[in-house]
Amino acid sequence: MSHIPSLRGVKHTSPSFADMLMLQATYGSCIDVLQGSDETYLQGLAVGIEGNVIQSYDALVLNRVKQAFDQSDMMSARRDHVRSVLRSL
């Protein structure tokens, strides 16, 4: 990132999982990649993006998603993530 020395992070808001994956793989070691969409929160965790800019008021549910993910309890993580997404519709 020598051409923008003050760049420290980027907020990813696209619904494209492939774009999120490539952004994290390409730049994740030199800048912070933040998720900007509750709908892609679990997918972001799967590729190593842990920072986020929450767009809803579902922080408690998303915290449960993160805890379940960290404990490898994917059934609970998916259940709570779906609950969060459905609330935002």
C-alpha positions, 0 to 999 in steps of 0.5 A: 500500500505504498501509494497510499501510506495513510490507508489503514482499512476498508469497509466492504459492503458488497453482497459478493462473497467472492469480492470479500474473499479476494479483498481479504486474501489480497490486502488483509495482511496490510490493512484492516478489512471491515464488514459493512453488511450484517447479511454477510457477517458470517461469510466474513468470519469464515474468510477471517474478517472479524471487524465490522461496521454494524448497520442494524441494531442487532449487535447482541445477536451478531455477538452470539453469531461470533461466539458460536463461530469461535466455538465451531458451533456452526448450527447455532451461528447460522441460526442466529445469523438467519434470525438477524438477517430476517429482522433487517428485511 
